[in-house]
Amino acid sequence: MRDAMHDPTPDSPRPEHGAAPSAAGTADAAWPAAGTAGGLPAELDAFIGRTAELGALTRALRSARLVTVTGMGGVGKTRLALRAAARYASSAQGAGGGTCPARAQPRASAWVDLAALRDPGLVDHALLGALGLTDHTTRPPRRTLLEHLSGRRLLLVLDGFEHLAEACAELVAEVLRRAPGVSVLAVGRRPLGVAGERLFPLGPLTEQDAVRLLAERAAQQQVAVARGDRAVRELCRRLDGIPLALELAAARLRALSPDRLLERLDDRFRLLTGGGPGTPPRHRTLRTAIGWSHELCTPAERLLWARLSVFTGPFDLEAAEYVCSGDGLPADDVLDVLGELLAQSVVCREETPAGVRYRMLDTVRAYGAGWLAATGDTDRLRRRHRDWYLGLATWCELEWFSPRQTEVATRVEVELPNLRGALEYCVTRPEEAHLGQYLAGCLWFCWTGCGRLAEGRHWLTRAANLDGGHVPSRLKALTALAYVAILQGDTVPALATLEECRRTAEDAASARALAYAEHRTGCLALVTDDMERAETLLRSALRRYGELGELNSAVLMGQVELAMTRAFQGDLPEAVRLCEDVRRVCEDHGERWSRAYALYVLAYAAWSEDDPAAARALLQECLGSAHGFNDLLGSVLALELLALVTVSEGDAAEAALLQGAAGALWPSVGLRLFGSVYYNAPHELCEARAREQLGDERYERCVRAGAELDRQAAVDRALGRTRALAPTPLPAPRRPAPRQGADTREPAASPAHGGGETTG
């Protein structure tokens, strides 16, 4: 950004950037970090061969907007696609032989791993998450996605789509139609079937490259392999140059010589041909290779392999010990057996923000799932999986109100694929409905506090519509569903859900559910400008909480919301008292999320008392916390009030820029400033002052510059991280002389709702 007498001028937008891989490889076995979203994941080992294919695929990307890499599992589709995407995105060339100017070189790449996703209804949500987008509104996620992509130049890599082919094909077709600057690189075992699709079938490695790969992976096991050895070359031929098969073979070279491996492989070809006469030989070879590795495992290793297949994403050791132990596999043995599967490349180890996790390649996992089904033990293991993640969600809900709040947010992000798997299991089995309601309600803090309102609405609606026969679980889902709807600005369904919740709670004599229903109804009154009713309901709910001994983030948010009603009605001292109390309790308990909203109200009070420095410090702390939790509502409200503080400090250009940044975020939150007179007052006051100092043309130019910032850039700007030049304050505007007898005080601007995402 330039300083124009500090005039911010539009920089180019900064979409999600993908870092080029540090290394590459050929087999799918080198997994990127769990939870990698957007960008391109770093590849973990050397890229072997594929020179011709890499060049051809890169050229295809330059001349077609949809390229689909197809091939059997384990052939190295993902690794080649990632390397080609990195080369394409970093190339200085343009569209290469393409004829469409919109297909100029993208400035970014985004990778979306769909392998673990099972619900076609979540495909759009998965893309939003991969692009780092948060949408709190009731708009269909497809609309949000298309609006985001419409003006961007991006290479979108969709990996592992084959089990969701219909949903993905529909989405890709619409993206290509509505976003001319977007290209798609799809990776799967079958074509998408979309018009204009260019297929790129990928075959096995050449013998020379297969030998190189086997030798390279063996060297990682501290085993030297002679590339000219007859047995080595025969082994690669028998494995048809399939990278995954070669990975598995290399892991066995620690214990067996190439000759001995070849003998064992011959046995497996006779015993495990796999598939019928019409099955392609290479598919039979892969099944043989995996089956051969399976047969070389001990009984305990085979048993753990099968049981681990119930995990739909990365898992930790404790989860594996709980879910997979028993009936022939003691919990104390799981670590050692897991170590053997790691050594054999059946399981991969990876570092995540939540610590070490393990996972299986989708092909290997599917093989284990087949063996688990053959034993008739799938349902029992799915129930154990559900129990573990039900317990995890319960722990996370409790620890959300603790010094471990940030850890909880990180943990849930990493565990989300398995939490989704547990939810799917519960909501698709009538006998599990009450547990699905409980689990979806338990995760209220994930849906509301961690920027996943749309996905939360998806699961809570499915769960609440079930007849689980357990009233407390349904009430938990209903109160969470109502609050999500309120935060999305969907007031009519929210009111209907709250009324049902109130009636059900009264029939069940549930004092706790009544307190939450009253609290949520008060919050609904607050966002719809009915201040007196909001205050009455919130005070009553807080009394109920006190009688019940209820204290958590939800209760504290109720107190912040009550403080807002007082501030909106002009009682700033009472609002400050309430929020200082919230602040003290939060600091005693290590709670940061609801504390951020209390800081927001305190910042407004500081601004009102002509202390912009204190207001700025409070708001920057508020913004840092809200953004850290991916709380889009808290972030945009802080930006709005920071703009008002900034114009009060005399920097009208920067204030207008912050207003533009906030304005670009509001469509993902909902109705701008809730369509409320109270909420809109700070924005209007800021705009009036900035226009007076800048003039309409310059004000609009600064707003447009702010609107071009992505969310991270806007936050960095607001926190002072990216302003290389110190601002040049504009002279303070001269106040017009007051009219005779007129009140010379400026009207107070009402604070925007801090809003809390609270529990249910």
SVG drawing of the C-alpha trace seen along z (x, -y; Angstrom):
<svg xmlns="http://www.w3.org/2000/svg" viewBox="-45 -32 69 102">
<polyline fill="none" stroke="black" stroke-width="0.4" points="0.0,0.0 1.2,-3.5 0.8,-6.5 -0.9,-9.3 -0.9,-11.9 -1.6,-8.6 -4.1,-7.7 -4.4,-3.9 -4.6,-2.9 -5.9,0.5 -3.2,3.2 -3.9,6.3 -6.0,8.7 -4.1,11.4 -5.9,14.7 -4.8,17.8 -1.2,18.5 0.1,22.0 3.7,22.6 5.6,24.7 6.5,28.1 9.9,28.5 10.3,31.9 8.1,34.2 7.6,37.9 5.7,40.3 3.7,42.5 0.7,41.4 2.3,42.6 3.9,39.2 1.0,37.5 0.8,33.7 0.1,32.5 -3.3,33.3 -5.8,30.6 -3.9,28.8 -6.3,26.3 -5.7,24.1 -2.3,23.7 -0.3,26.8 0.9,29.2 4.6,29.7 5.7,33.1 7.9,35.1 10.2,37.1 12.0,37.0 10.1,36.9 11.2,39.8 10.8,39.8 7.6,38.7 9.5,36.1 7.4,36.5 4.2,36.7 5.0,33.7 5.7,31.6 2.6,32.8 0.3,32.2 1.7,28.7 1.1,27.9 -2.5,29.3 -3.1,26.9 -2.1,24.0 -4.5,24.8 -7.6,26.3 -9.6,25.0 -10.5,28.5 -7.9,31.3 -8.6,34.6 -5.8,36.9 -7.2,40.4 -5.7,43.7 -5.9,46.6 -5.3,46.1 -1.6,45.9 -0.4,45.0 0.9,41.6 -1.9,39.3 -1.8,36.9 2.0,36.5 2.1,35.7 -0.8,33.3 0.8,31.4 4.1,31.1 2.4,30.0 0.2,27.5 3.3,26.0 5.1,25.7 2.1,24.2 1.4,21.7 5.0,20.5 5.7,20.4 6.3,17.0 4.6,17.9 1.1,17.0 -1.6,19.2 0.8,21.1 -1.3,22.1 -4.5,21.1 -6.8,18.8 -8.8,17.4 -7.2,14.3 -9.0,15.3 -6.8,18.4 -3.7,16.3 -1.4,17.7 -3.2,18.0 -1.7,16.2 -2.6,18.9 -3.3,22.6 -5.7,24.2 -5.7,27.9 -8.9,29.6 -8.6,33.2 -12.0,34.9 -10.9,38.5 -12.2,38.5 -15.5,36.7 -18.5,39.0 -21.5,36.6 -22.0,35.1 -23.8,32.2 -20.6,31.1 -18.6,30.8 -19.3,27.0 -18.4,26.6 -15.1,28.5 -14.2,26.0 -15.1,23.0 -12.9,24.4 -10.0,25.1 -10.1,21.6 -10.1,20.2 -13.6,18.7 -16.1,18.3 -19.7,17.6 -22.1,17.1 -25.1,16.4 -28.0,18.6 -26.9,18.3 -26.2,21.6 -22.5,22.2 -22.4,22.6 -23.4,18.9 -20.7,17.8 -18.1,19.9 -19.0,18.6 -19.0,15.0 -15.5,15.5 -14.2,17.1 -15.9,15.0 -13.1,12.3 -10.1,14.4 -7.4,16.2 -6.9,19.6 -5.9,23.2 -8.2,25.4 -6.9,28.9 -9.7,31.4 -8.1,34.6 -9.9,37.9 -13.3,36.9 -14.4,40.3 -16.8,41.3 -18.5,37.8 -18.2,37.6 -21.8,36.4 -21.7,33.6 -18.2,32.6 -19.1,32.6 -22.1,30.3 -20.0,27.9 -17.1,27.8 -19.4,27.2 -20.9,24.2 -17.5,22.9 -16.1,23.0 -19.2,21.3 -19.3,18.5 -15.7,17.9 -13.7,17.5 -10.4,17.0 -10.5,20.3 -9.0,23.5 -9.6,27.0 -7.2,29.9 -9.2,32.9 -7.5,36.1 -9.5,39.3 -10.0,42.8 -12.6,41.8 -13.5,38.8 -15.8,36.0 -17.8,36.1 -18.0,32.3 -18.1,30.5 -14.6,29.3 -12.9,31.8 -9.4,32.9 -8.5,36.3 -5.0,37.1 -4.7,40.9 -1.7,41.8 0.0,45.1 2.6,46.8 6.2,45.8 8.7,47.0 10.9,49.9 13.8,47.5 11.9,45.1 10.3,47.9 13.8,49.2 14.9,45.7 11.9,45.3 12.4,48.7 16.1,47.9 15.3,44.4 12.7,45.7 14.9,48.6 17.7,46.1 15.3,44.3 15.1,47.6 18.9,47.7 18.9,50.5 21.2,50.4 19.6,51.8 21.6,52.6 19.7,51.1 21.1,53.6 20.2,56.6 18.0,59.1 15.7,59.7 15.2,55.9 14.2,55.4 11.9,58.5 10.3,57.2 9.5,53.9 8.1,55.6 5.9,57.9 4.6,54.9 3.8,53.2 5.7,50.0 2.8,49.0 4.3,46.5 2.2,47.6 3.2,51.3 6.8,50.2 6.5,48.3 5.2,51.3 7.9,53.5 10.6,51.1 9.4,51.2 9.9,55.0 13.5,54.8 14.5,54.2 13.7,57.8 13.8,59.6 16.2,59.6 14.9,58.8 15.1,62.5 13.1,63.6 10.6,60.8 10.2,62.0 9.5,65.6 6.9,64.4 5.4,62.2 5.0,65.2 3.0,66.9 0.8,64.0 0.1,63.7 -1.2,67.3 -3.3,66.7 -4.5,63.1 -5.2,62.3 -8.2,60.3 -11.2,59.3 -12.9,61.2 -11.8,62.0 -12.8,58.5 -10.7,56.7 -7.8,54.8 -4.5,56.5 -3.0,53.5 -5.9,53.2 -5.4,56.9 -1.7,56.2 -2.4,53.4 -4.7,55.6 -2.1,58.3 0.6,55.9 -1.5,54.7 -2.8,58.1 0.8,59.5 1.9,56.8 -1.2,57.8 -0.3,61.5 3.3,60.7 1.8,59.0 1.5,60.8 -2.1,61.6 -2.0,58.6 -0.8,56.3 -3.6,57.5 -6.2,57.0 -5.0,53.5 -4.9,52.7 -8.5,53.7 -9.7,51.9 -7.9,48.6 -10.0,48.4 -12.9,47.0 -11.0,43.7 -12.0,41.2 -9.1,38.9 -5.9,38.5 -6.0,40.1 -3.7,40.1 -2.3,43.0 -4.9,42.7 -7.8,42.9 -6.2,46.0 -5.7,47.6 -9.3,47.1 -11.1,47.9 -8.9,50.8 -7.9,52.7 -9.6,55.7 -10.6,59.1 -7.1,60.3 -5.3,57.0 -4.5,55.6 -4.4,51.9 -0.8,52.1 0.2,53.8 -1.3,51.2 1.7,48.9 4.2,51.6 1.9,53.0 1.2,49.5 5.0,49.0 5.3,52.1 2.6,50.8 4.4,47.5 7.7,49.3 5.8,51.2 4.3,47.9 0.8,49.2 0.3,46.2 1.9,42.7 3.0,40.4 2.5,36.7 2.9,33.5 -0.3,31.4 -1.0,28.3 -2.5,30.6 0.5,32.9 1.5,36.2 -1.2,37.9 -1.4,41.1 -3.4,42.0 -3.7,44.6 -3.8,44.0 -7.3,44.3 -6.4,47.3 -4.9,49.1 -7.7,48.0 -10.3,49.4 -8.4,52.8 -8.5,52.9 -12.2,52.0 -12.9,54.9 -11.2,57.3 -13.1,55.7 -16.4,56.2 -15.5,59.8 -15.1,60.4 -18.5,58.9 -17.0,56.5 -17.5,53.2 -20.5,52.0 -18.9,52.7 -15.8,50.7 -17.9,47.9 -19.6,47.7 -16.3,47.6 -15.2,44.9 -18.4,42.9 -17.9,43.3 -14.3,42.0 -15.3,38.9 -18.4,38.4 -16.1,38.3 -13.7,36.0 -16.5,33.6 -17.8,33.7 -14.3,32.9 -13.8,30.1 -17.1,28.5 -16.1,28.5 -12.5,27.3 -13.8,24.5 -14.3,22.6 -10.7,23.0 -7.1,21.9 -7.1,24.7 -9.6,22.9 -7.1,22.3 -6.0,25.9 -9.6,27.0 -10.1,24.9 -6.9,26.4 -7.8,30.0 -11.3,29.8 -10.0,28.5 -7.6,31.5 -10.2,34.0 -13.0,32.7 -13.0,35.5 -13.5,38.1 -16.1,36.0 -18.0,35.8 -17.7,39.5 -19.2,40.0 -22.0,37.6 -22.8,39.3 -22.9,42.7 -25.3,41.3 -27.7,39.4 -28.1,42.3 -29.1,44.9 -32.4,44.4 -31.1,46.0 -28.2,43.5 -30.3,40.4 -30.2,39.2 -26.4,39.5 -26.3,37.5 -28.3,34.8 -26.0,34.7 -22.9,34.7 -24.1,31.9 -25.1,29.9 -21.9,30.5 -20.0,29.0 -21.8,25.6 -18.5,23.9 -17.0,25.3 -20.0,24.1 -20.3,20.7 -17.0,19.8 -14.7,21.3 -16.4,20.0 -18.4,23.0 -22.0,21.7 -23.1,23.1 -21.8,26.6 -23.2,26.5 -26.6,25.6 -26.3,28.6 -25.6,31.1 -27.9,29.5 -30.9,29.5 -30.4,33.1 -30.0,34.1 -32.9,32.0 -35.3,33.4 -34.8,36.9 -36.9,38.6 -34.3,39.9 -36.6,40.4 -34.3,38.5 -35.5,35.0 -32.3,33.6 -30.3,34.4 -32.9,32.9 -33.1,29.8 -29.3,29.5 -29.5,29.6 -32.4,27.2 -30.8,24.5 -27.6,24.7 -29.6,24.7 -31.6,21.6 -28.4,19.7 -26.7,20.6 -29.8,19.3 -29.8,16.1 -26.1,15.5 -26.9,16.2 -29.6,13.5 -32.3,16.1 -34.8,14.8 -38.0,16.5 -36.6,20.1 -34.7,19.0 -37.9,17.9 -39.8,21.0 -37.0,23.2 -36.9,21.2 -40.6,21.5 -40.4,25.3 -37.4,25.4 -39.4,23.5 -42.4,25.7 -40.4,28.9 -38.3,27.6 -41.5,26.7 -43.0,30.1 -39.8,31.8 -39.4,29.4 -35.9,28.7 -34.8,25.5 -31.5,25.5 -33.0,25.7 -35.5,23.0 -32.6,20.7 -30.9,21.2 -34.2,20.7 -34.8,17.5 -31.2,16.3 -31.4,17.0 -34.7,15.3 -33.2,12.3 -30.3,12.4 -32.8,12.5 -34.6,9.4 -31.2,7.7 -30.2,8.1 -33.7,7.0 -33.5,3.7 -36.1,4.6 -33.9,3.4 -36.3,3.4 -37.5,6.9 -33.9,8.0 -32.9,6.6 -35.8,8.2 -35.1,11.7 -31.4,11.6 -31.7,10.5 -34.1,13.3 -31.9,15.8 -28.9,14.7 -30.9,15.1 -31.8,18.6 -28.2,19.4 -27.2,18.1 -29.8,20.3 -28.5,23.3 -24.9,22.6 -24.3,22.4 -21.0,20.6 -19.4,21.0 -18.7,19.1 -22.4,19.0 -23.4,17.4 -20.6,14.8 -21.8,14.0 -25.3,13.4 -23.8,10.9 -22.0,9.2 -25.2,9.1 -27.0,7.5 -24.2,4.9 -24.9,4.1 -28.6,3.5 -27.5,1.0 -25.0,-0.7 -27.6,-0.9 -29.9,-2.6 -27.2,-5.1 -26.1,-3.5 -22.4,-3.2 -21.3,-2.9 -23.5,0.2 -22.3,1.6 -18.7,1.1 -19.4,2.7 -20.9,5.8 -18.1,6.2 -15.3,5.6 -16.9,8.4 -16.9,10.6 -13.3,9.7 -12.3,10.6 -14.1,14.0 -12.5,14.8 -9.0,14.0 -9.6,16.1 -10.6,19.1 -8.3,18.4 -11.2,17.8 -10.4,15.7 -13.4,15.9 -16.2,14.3 -13.5,12.0 -12.9,10.6 -16.5,9.4 -16.3,7.8 -13.2,5.9 -15.1,4.7 -17.7,3.0 -15.0,1.6 -13.3,0.2 -16.5,-1.6 -16.7,-3.1 -13.1,-4.2 -13.7,-5.9 -16.8,-7.6 -14.6,-9.0 -12.2,-10.5 -9.4,-7.9 -8.8,-6.6 -5.4,-5.1 -7.1,-2.8 -9.9,-2.0 -7.4,-1.0 -5.4,1.3 -8.6,3.0 -9.9,3.4 -6.7,4.8 -6.6,7.4 -10.3,8.2 -9.5,8.5 -6.5,10.7 -8.5,13.2 -11.6,13.2 -9.4,13.8 -7.4,16.5 -10.6,18.4 -11.8,17.7 -14.7,15.8 -15.8,13.7 -18.5,11.8 -16.2,10.7 -13.6,9.8 -15.8,7.6 -17.3,5.8 -13.9,5.0 -12.8,3.6 -15.9,1.4 -15.2,-0.1 -11.5,-0.5 -12.5,-2.5 -14.4,-4.9 -11.4,-5.1 -9.1,-5.8 -11.1,-8.7 -11.3,-10.1 -7.5,-10.0 -7.4,-12.1 -6.6,-9.5 -9.7,-9.5 -8.1,-7.7 -7.1,-4.7 -10.6,-4.8 -12.2,-4.6 -9.9,-1.7 -10.9,0.2 -14.6,-0.4 -14.0,1.0 -12.3,4.1 -15.3,4.6 -17.7,4.0 -16.1,6.8 -16.6,9.2 -20.2,8.4 -21.7,10.5 -20.1,13.6 -21.6,12.7 -25.1,11.7 -27.2,8.6 -24.8,5.7 -24.8,4.5 -27.9,6.7 -30.0,3.9 -30.1,2.3 -30.3,-1.4 -28.3,-0.7 -25.6,1.3 -25.3,-1.0 -24.7,-4.2 -20.9,-3.8 -20.5,-3.1 -22.6,-6.1 -20.7,-8.4 -17.4,-7.2 -18.5,-7.6 -19.8,-11.1 -16.6,-12.2 -14.4,-10.5 -16.4,-12.0 -16.2,-15.4 -12.4,-15.2 -11.7,-13.4 -14.4,-14.4 -16.7,-11.9 -14.3,-10.9 -11.3,-10.2 -13.4,-8.5 -14.8,-6.1 -11.3,-5.4 -10.1,-4.5 -13.1,-2.2 -12.4,-0.4 -8.8,0.1 -10.0,1.7 -12.5,3.9 -9.6,5.4 -7.9,6.7 -8.5,10.4 -9.4,11.1 -5.8,11.9 -4.5,8.7 -7.3,6.7 -6.5,8.0 -2.8,7.4 -3.5,3.9 -5.8,3.2 -3.2,4.7 -0.5,2.4 1.5,5.3 1.6,4.1 1.7,0.3 5.3,-0.3 4.9,-4.1 3.6,-6.0 0.2,-7.6 0.1,-11.2 -2.9,-12.5 -5.2,-14.9 -5.9,-18.1 -8.8,-17.7 -12.0,-19.1 -13.1,-22.4 -16.3,-22.1 -19.1,-24.3 -20.1,-27.0 -23.0,-25.7 -26.4,-27.3 -27.7,-29.5 -29.0,-27.3 -28.1,-24.1 -26.6,-21.1 -22.9,-21.1 -22.2,-17.5 -21.8,-15.0 -24.4,-12.3 -23.1,-9.0 -22.7,-6.1 -24.0,-2.8 -21.6,0.1 -22.1,2.9 -23.2,6.2 -20.3,8.3 -22.4,11.1 -21.7,14.0 -21.5,17.3 -22.7,19.1 -23.7,22.6 -26.8,24.6"/>
</svg>
